[in-house]
Amino acid sequence: MKGLASDGGLFIPEEVPSLPQGWESWADISFEELAFNIMSLFVSPEEVPADDLKDIIKRSYSTFDHPERTPLVELDPKQNLYLLELWHGPTRAFKDVALQFLGNLFEYFLKRENEGKVGKDRHHLTVVGATSGDTGSAAIYGLRNKKDTSVFILFPNGKVSPIQEKQMTTVLDANVHNLTVEGSFDDCQDIVKALFADPDINSTHSLGAVNSINWARILAQITYYFYSYFSLTKSANYNKDKKVNVVVPSGNFGDILAGYFAKRLGLPVEKLVIATNENDILDRFFRSGGHYTKKALNTTDEGVKETHSPAMDILVSSNFERLLWFLAFQTDRANAVSERRQHACENVTTWLNDLKSKGGFQVPPAVLEAAMADFSSHRVSNDETIATIRSVYKTCFPNNGPSSSKSTKTGGYIVDPHTAVGVAASQRSIQEHPDSYHISLSTAHPAKFAGSVDLALRSEDGYVFDEILPKEFIGLMERESRVTPVPAGAGWEGVREIVKAEVEQELQGQR
Ligand SMILES: *Cc1c(COP(=O)(O)O)cnc(C)c1O
């Protein structure tokens, strides 16, 4: 349930398990069964009995509107380019895949702990998260109306898309609390981190994390890497001699880290391709010989750029720390596993401290080499993002199965700006590897980012935005909403007091 360890580091599995013999037969099972098989490699039945885990998984994906949960679409057969639609959950972004599961997992643990307890003896979880848009709504939909849980979502006032804001603030359940902060997403994240580190609130409240620093989110995302691979291998034109690459629009590195675990488990993926927008710390790492720096070298640029893909507007990618640990472990020269673990911890600590104090660090050549064995990267500009939305609409007419993201008039496929970053990166990767398959992850429904999609398509023939609007978005802007503004200058201590007061009020309402 906890995001950060008490020393400020992130939790990782002690060991990456291997796939069992015969895992290829998983090609024929459902998304839910696949999720169970994969999660069972990491979660022991003593911790969560098999039937309970199956039930949690089943409930988590029953809220998805597609029978396949994450269907694979053949976007451009000539280029062997496929799109994995990850937005069939309740809030229309890929984060539902993890957060529907996480909400039910939290509920499960709390129920077990509170068995037979009443009133003040019941354990109460206070979830706090920061969002630039998608995590917040997905977390709220995962936790709304859950017993013994309050959820607080901090977002920067005026900096999330209007639809995203309404998706959060129109959920009026008593346990849902939206707070607006005067500042940026990074300010919100800093407040959340300060709360997790604060002995005062931790002595009275038990805090839970929903940001992608929570390991369970990464775990839940591993499933769709396998699912998309199996979907591809079952498709009519599949050629087993061709390699498979997966392209991931990346911000905090949580999504693609799940791909890394899938690969480490044994999924035969050639390269995991990182697609970044103009906030390109990950791309610069690969292109600069292993420098991980907040600022590009030789520039005066500072801070986060606002782009058409706001869910990827980050200065540093929190989950990269986890990859670095595994790379440091893998490349360490010591013989004993315990010693290599120790060294990896020390190296990561030094690097992360340098990131804080000096703005960056450089990894040794062996670590960069190990990273390049599994990953490649491409950076996509704002203009390219818009141009890609337009060119996909004009040239891609996928015909395998229905999709709510196709124009009914022209049949053209509409991608959201985050997905467009992935598609643009895919096209560059295809130039380098024309004989491979590319599966590009589609991380959000285009209706969530109406402004950018409109900018790209408004002068195109036959384009009518309302046509693709999912039914739950209709009338959303007019619905009643509730939000608590955090006064400017209140700081994280101010937020702490708001959290305490609102939890108290909520509990009184129940008594
Ligand atoms: C969160 C998000 C991303 C980035 O995912 P990370 O796990 O942070 O790398 C990309 N696209 C959309 C639509 C998102 O909501």
Ligand as a Chemical Component Dictionary entry (heavy atoms), coordinates in Angstrom:
data_LIG
# 
_chem_comp.id                   LIG 
_chem_comp.type                 NON-POLYMER 
_chem_comp.pdbx_formal_charge   0 
_chem_comp.three_letter_code    LIG 
# 
loop_
_chem_comp_atom.comp_id 
_chem_comp_atom.atom_id 
_chem_comp_atom.alt_atom_id 
_chem_comp_atom.type_symbol 
_chem_comp_atom.charge 
_chem_comp_atom.model_Cartn_x 
_chem_comp_atom.model_Cartn_y 
_chem_comp_atom.model_Cartn_z 
_chem_comp_atom.pdbx_ordinal 
LIG C1 C1 C 0 0.231  8.382 -17.547 1  
LIG C2 C2 C 0 0.126  8.433 -19.011 2  
LIG C3 C3 C 0 1.243  8.208 -19.840 3  
LIG C4 C4 C 0 2.638  7.973 -19.302 4  
LIG O1 O1 O 0 2.785  6.762 -18.600 5  
LIG P1 P1 P 0 4.007  6.554 -17.590 6  
LIG O2 O2 O 0 3.725  5.286 -16.890 7  
LIG O3 O3 O 0 3.976  7.741 -16.665 8  
LIG O4 O4 O 0 5.254  6.529 -18.399 9  
LIG C5 C5 C 0 1.048  8.220 -21.220 10 
LIG N1 N1 N 0 -0.159 8.474 -21.753 11 
LIG C6 C6 C 0 -1.249 8.707 -20.992 12 
LIG C7 C7 C 0 -2.542 9.006 -21.645 13 
LIG C8 C8 C 0 -1.148 8.688 -19.595 14 
LIG O5 O5 O 0 -2.241 8.930 -18.843 15 
# 
loop_
_chem_comp_bond.comp_id 
_chem_comp_bond.atom_id_1 
_chem_comp_bond.atom_id_2 
_chem_comp_bond.value_order 
_chem_comp_bond.pdbx_ordinal 
LIG C1 C2 SING 1  
LIG C2 C3 SING 2  
LIG C2 C8 DOUB 3  
LIG C3 C4 SING 4  
LIG C3 C5 DOUB 5  
LIG C4 O1 SING 6  
LIG O1 P1 SING 7  
LIG P1 O2 DOUB 8  
LIG P1 O3 SING 9  
LIG P1 O4 SING 10 
LIG C5 N1 SING 11 
LIG N1 C6 DOUB 12 
LIG C6 C7 SING 13 
LIG C6 C8 SING 14 
LIG C8 O5 SING 15 
# 
